[in-house]
């Protein structure tokens, strides 16, 4: 009996060792999921600016009778751009599933579990919404919804990444409550900036379909200036949040100020790109860069909110 138990103990590693080894996969999976969420927005922007939104004119097939593009299709290179975006969606779905499994196994906190499920359900919902968008001929309302849901998924994926080391203990504020409220208000205005950005895009030349562009019907100049006005308000709030977070933090706790400095830098860069694309008549490369900047802004804002407390 003694020799049997000894042999068993030497061949079966302790459960905490197994958990430690397995948890090493958590960070790479969460990072891959976040990168893929950002990448799908960029490839979606590429689809839009190249007019490839109907490169695969049906859904879920690319063309009637085939999941993949065919030689006989008249859509040219557009079919490969749209199909590439759809393929990345499939990869993103697998990563979202891996994220759920990893979080529920190695990060068993309720908030992280909920966020992982939101990511998975959101990716599946995005696939359906993308199909509806194609079937409706790229109506700007569904295109805008497609983008805004992606921003929400980027935020959820960012939360999972930045919160991966947090414990289940109650959060400890690192700044006064007024600063936290200011940060949340700033984030809310940032969401309004994204919403108005979709209206600007839906009123401009890049509809996603080069032949029959669908538009919101707003005056492009007017909606662009409204968007710019809210951007200026947002930048002012970001500066205020950064300064108050920096001034109210102790010398030992510089995380809040640094996090909001990153938000400020990303916001300024995004503003410059937005202005440049406006005055240069919306060149495709700057439009895609602006969409990438939007995702990075969401990542920075998520980190900024989380940096205001410690667990």
N, C-alpha and C positions, 0 to 999 in steps of 0.2 A: 504493500500500500504506500509506503514511504517513497520507494523508488518511482512509483507511478506518478505520484503527485509532484515529485521533484522534476521528472521529465516533462510533465505538463506545464509546470511553471516556467521551464526554460524554453519551451517551444512556442508558447503563446505570450506575446508582448502585452504589457499592461494596457488597459483601455485608455489611460491618459496619454500614453506614448502614441497609440494609434491616432488619437484625436489630434495630437500635436503635429504628427506627420501629415495627416489629412488636411489640417487647417492651412498648411502651406499653399494649398491650391486655391484658397479663398481669394487672396489678393489678386493673383493673375486672372482668375475668372471675372472678378468684379471690374478690373481694369479693361479686360478685353470687351466686356459688355458695354462699358462707357465709351470706349473708342469706337465700337461698332455703331452705337447710337448716334454719335457725332458724324461718323462716316456716311450713314444712310441719309442724313440731312444734306450733306455735301453732294452726294450722288443724285439726290432728288433735285437739288439746284442745277446740277449739270443737265438732267433731263429737261428741266424747264427752259433753260437758256438756249439749248440746242433745238428746241421745238420737237423733242422726242417723246412727249407725253403720250402720244398715240402710236408710238413705234410698234407696240403690241396692241392692236386695236380692239382686242377683246380680253376677257378675264373669266376664269383663271388661266385659260390657255393664252398663248401669245397670239396665235391665229387659229381660226377654226380647224380643229383636227390635230393641232400640234402645240405642246407646251413650250417648245423652243422655237426660235425664228426659223423660217424656211427660206430657201434660195428664191422661191417664186414670189416672195413678198415684195411689194412695191415701196416699202418704207425705207429702203436703203440702210445707211448706217444707223438711223434712228432706232431701228428694231433692236440692235445690239446694245445701245445705251439703255433703253428701257428694260430690256431683258436682264442686263447686268444689275440694274437697280433692284429688280424683282429677286434676282438670285441672292443679292446681299441681304434682302429681307429674310430669306430662308436661313441664311447663316445667323442672322440676328435672332431669329426664333430659337435656334439651337442654343445659342449663348444665353438667351433669356431663361430657357429651361434649365441649363446648367447653373445659372445664377440662383434660381429657386432651390435647387437641390443642395447647392453649396451653402447657402445662407441657412436653410432649415437644418442642415447637419452641423455646421461649424460656427454659426453666429445666431444662436437661438434667442434673439430679442424680438419682442412683438413688433416693434416699429420696422425693423429690418425685414422681418418676414413679410409684413404687409407691403413694404416697398418692392420686394422681389416679386410678389404676386402681381402687383400693379404693372411692373415691367413686362411680365409674361403676357398678362391679359391685354395690355396695351399694344404689344407687338402683334398679337393675333388680331386685335381690333383694327390696327393700322393696315394689315393686309386686306381686310374686308373693305375698309374705307378707301384704300387705294383702288380696289376693284370697282367700287361705286363711282369713284372719281373718273375712271376711264369710261365706264358705261354711260356716265352723264356728259361725256364729251369735254372733260376738264372744266366743269363749271367752277368759277373762281371761289365760290363759297365752300365747296368741298375741298378744293386745293388749299384754301386757307386753314380749314379745319385739320387737314392732313398735317400741315406744318405745325400748327399749335399743339396738336397731340404729341408730335415728335418732341417739341420743347418740354412738355410735361414729362415725357419718358427720359429725356436727358437729365432733367432735374432729379427724377427718382434714381437713375443710375448714378448720378453724382453723389446723392445722399448715401447710397450704399457704399460707394468708394471712400468718402471722407469719414463715415461713421463706423468703419469696419473695426477700429481699435477701441471703440467706446464700450464701457461696461453697462450693466443693467441698473446702475445706481441712478438716483434722481439727478437731474442736471443742476450744476452750480453756475449761476450767472457770473460772468467776468466783467460785465459793464452794468451801469444803472439801467433800470427798466425803461427810462425815457429813450435811451440809445437803442435798446432792442426794438421799441415801438417805431422809432425813426427808421431803423433798418428794414423792418417789415413793410412800412409805408413806401420806402424806396423800392423794395422788391416788387410791390404791387404796381407802382408806376412803371417799373421795368416791364412788367407783363403787358401794360397798356401800350408801351412802345412797340412790343412785338406784335400786338393785335393791329395797331395802326400800320405797321410795316406790311402786314399781309394785305391791307386795303390799298396801300401804295402799289404793291406788286400786282394786285388784281386790277389796277387801273392803268398799268403801264404796258410796254410792248412785249414783255416776256410772259406769255400766257401758258407756255408748255406745248402749244400746237402752232407751228409756223404758218399753217394754211388758213385756219379759221379761229383766230383768237377770240376767246370769251372774256368779257370785261364786266366789272361791277357797274360801270356807268358814271362813276365819280369823275370830276375834273382832276386830272393827274397832278396839275400844279397846285391846286388848292389842298388836296389830301396830302401832298408831299410837304407842304409848309406846315400843315397841322401836325404831321408826324415830327417835323423838325422842332416845332414849339414844345412838344411833349418831351422830346429828347433833351432839350435845354433844361427843362424842369427836372428831368431825371438826373442829369449831370450835376445840377446844383444840389440835389438831395444826396447824391453819392459823395460829393465833397463834404457836405455837412456830416454825413454818417462816418466818413473816414476820420475827420477831425475830432468829432466827439468820442469816437471809439479809441482813438490814439491818446487823447488828453485825459480820458477817464480810466485808462488802463494803468496798472502799476508797472514799475520797471521790470518786474519779474514776469509779467503777463503782457506780451506784445502781440499775441496772436490776432486779436480782433482788429487792431490797427493795420497790421500787415495784410490781413485778408481783404480788408476794404480798400487798401492801396492797390491791390491786384484788381479789384472791381473797377476802381477809377482808371487804371491804365488800360484795361480792356475796353471800357466804355469810351475813353478818348480815342483809342485806335479805331473802334467801330464807328464813331462819329466821323472821323476823318475819311474812312472808306466810304461811308454813306454820302458825305458831301461830294467826294471826288466822283462817285458814280453818277450823282445828279448833274454835276456841271459838265461831265464828259459824255452825257447822253446814254448812260447805262450800258457800258461795255460788259460783255459776258463774264470776263474774268473777275471784274470787280463785284458783279452781282453774286457770283459764287463765293468770293471772299467775304462778302457781307453776310451771307448765310452762315458761313463758318464762324464769323465773328459773333453772330447771334447765339450759336450753341456755346461758344466759349464764355459768353456773358452769362448765360444760364448756369454754367458750371461754376463760374466765379461767384455769382450771387448765392448759390446754394452753399458754397464753402463759407461765404461771408456770414450767412445766418448761423451756420453751425459753429463758427468760431466765436460766437458771442457767449457760449457757455461750454462747460467742461463736464465730462462724465467719467 
